Amino acid sequence: MMIDGPRQPPASGARPKKLVILVHGYGANGEDLIGLAGQWAKAMPDVQFVAPNAPQPVPGAPNGYQWFPITRLDPEETNRGVEAAAPTLDAFIDQEIARYGLNDRDVALVGFSQGTMMALHCGLRRAPGPVAILGYSGAMPSRITLKEQIRCKPAIQLIHGDKDDVLPLGMMFDAAEGLNEAGASCQWHISPGVPHGIGPDGLEIGGRFLRKALSGAFTTPIPA
């Protein structure tokens, strides 16, 4: 299934040199995250931003989309959902890389909530893989299979509010442990007083992380 969503071209007006794909959460849409581009674009003038709408509409939520249905926070159900949706996001990443004449190492994935689950699942199973993954208020799906399926080790930054009552803070630590078990690593940050959302500190830290990653400040993704 082909997907698409809002875009913001490079602030420089030049041909894109890097690509940031923003992966929204459950019940939202690409417009919900493309606003991040406006916050970061000036400091990353050669970056193309794109925020695809997930493939499935959410029943009863006008203009709301989902990567996969959520009926409860059951790990097995989440794993099945992520694995079913992964080919759609992977195909979109491939399509955008080809559209702008780039390669995987020019790409960073940014996710929020369910979008973080998708970014971690797909990004870590690509080869050569994205240069970075930035995950807000998310969780680690398919943790059990990651050790066998991981194909790259990009720079990873996880950011989570300590007042998140949708996906509790412990899920960030679970994700960090899962990455460590698979031989990867990550940076993480706790946003004090922030519920299920992105606080000013998370916005700043995430933007700084992306600038460094896309400028080559971190180690090139390591094949797993």
N, C-alpha and C positions, 0 to 999 in steps of 0.2 A: 504494500500500500504506500503510495507516494504522499508525502506531507509537505507543507510549506508554512510560512508565517512571516511576520513583519521583519524588515531588515533596516539596518542603518549602515550606510557606506562609510568608508574612511573619512575622518575629519579633514585629512590633507587634500582630499579630492583626487588623489592619485589611485592607481591600481592597487588593490589590496595586497599586502605582503604577509598578513597574518589573518587568522579567522578565529572568532570566538562564537561558539554555538551555545545558546542559552536554553536550557531544558526545564520547562516549567513544571509545577506541581499539580497535584490532583485537583480537578475542578476549576483550574485557571486556563490561561491561553498564552500565546506568544506575546501579546500586548502587555501581559502582567510582568514580564521580565525584560522586554526590549528597553524599558526605561533605564535599566542599569547601564546601557550603552551611553546614554546621555551623561551619566556621571563619570564614566571612564574614558570616553573617546578622546578628550583633549590631551590626556596624558599618553594615549596610545593612538596617534593620528593615522597610522597606516593599517589599522585593524578594521576588518569587515565584521559586523555583528549580525547574527541572524537568530531568531527565536521561533522555531517551528511549533505549530499547534499539534498536540498529540493526536493520534489517529481516531480515537473514539470519543464521541460526545458523552457527557455525563447526564443521565436522565434527570430531568427537573432542574438543571442548571443552565440557563441560557448562556450561550457562548463559553460554556465550560467544557473542558476536554480532559481525558485521562489516558495515560499510557496503558493502564490496565485497571480493571475494576478492583475496588477495595471494599470488602464487607466487614472485615475485622483485621486486626494486626496479627495475623497468623503467619509465621515464617514460611511454612510450606506453600501457602496460598500466594504470598508475596513472591517467592521464588518462581513459581509457575507463571505468574503474571509478567515478571521481568523477562524471563526467558522467552515468552511468547511475543513480547513487544520489541525485544532486542533487534531482530532483523530489520524492522522498520526504521529505527534510529540509525542503525549501521548503514543502511542504504542511503539515508539522508546525509550522513557524514560523507560518504563516498561521493554523492552527487555534488555537494558543496565544494569539496576539494577539487573535483574536476571543473566545476563552474568557474572557479577563480584561478585555476592553474597552479594550485599549491600542492603540498603533500602533508601527510599526517603530522609531521614535526612542526608544521606551521599552525597547528590547531590546538586550541584549549577548549575544554568542555566545562561549562558552568551549570550546576544543577541546583534546584531548590526542592526540598521535600521528596516527593516521588521522582522528581527530575534528578535529584542527587543519586537515588537508587539506580536510575537508568544510566547516568553518566559513569558511575563507578563500574557497573556491570559491563557496559559496552566498551568503555575506554580501556579497561585493564585487559580485555580479551582481543584487542586489536594489535596487529603487528605492521609497522613498527610502533604504532600507538601515538596518541596525542602527547604534546609536550607537557601538558598540565591538566589537572582536574581540580576544580574548585567546587566544594559541596557545602551548601547551606541547609541546615535543619533537616538532615537526611538520615539515612541508615544504610547498612551494608547488606544487600541481598545476596543470596547464593554464596554465603561465606564458606560453606562446607566444600563447594566445588572450586572455589577460587584458586586454591593451592595447586590444583592439577591443570586449571585452564588459563591461568595468568600468562600473558604473552609479552607484556611490557611493564616497565616500572617508571611511570612519569612522576613529576613533582605533584604532590597532592596537598591541598589545604582544606581542612574541615573547619566549619564555623557553626556554632550552635548556641542558642539562647538558653540560659539556665532556668527560664520560666516557661519553657516549651511544654505545653500539656497535650500536644497532638503526637509528636514523636519525642519522648522524653530525652533529656541530656544523655542518659546512659547509652542511648543508641549510637551516639558519636564515639564513645569509648569502645563500644562493641565493634564498630567499624574499624577503629584504629587497631584493635587487637587482631581483627581478621586480616588486615593489611600486613601486619607484622608476621602473622603465621604464614602468609603467602610469600614472605621475603621482600615485601615492599615496605614503605614507610610513609609517614605523613606528618605534616605540621597540624596543630589544632589550636583553636581559640574558643574560649567561652565568653559570650556576650552577656554581661550582668544585666538582669532585669528585663531581658528581651524574651518575648513569647515566641510563637511559631512565626517567625519573620526575620527580616534582615535589619539590624540596628546600624546606626551611623559608624560604630567601630568596625562592624563586620564589612560594611561597604568599603571603608578605607583600607582595611587589611586585605580584603579580597582584591581590590584594585591594584594595590602594591604588589601582591603576589603574582597577579597576571602580568604586570609590566615586567617584572624580573624574569618570569618564565619565558615570555615571548621574546625577550631580548637576549636570551641565551645565558642568563645568569646562573641557572641551575644546570645540573648535569643532563646531557641529552638522554632521552628515555632509553633505558637499558633493556635489551631483549631478555625475556625471562627464560 
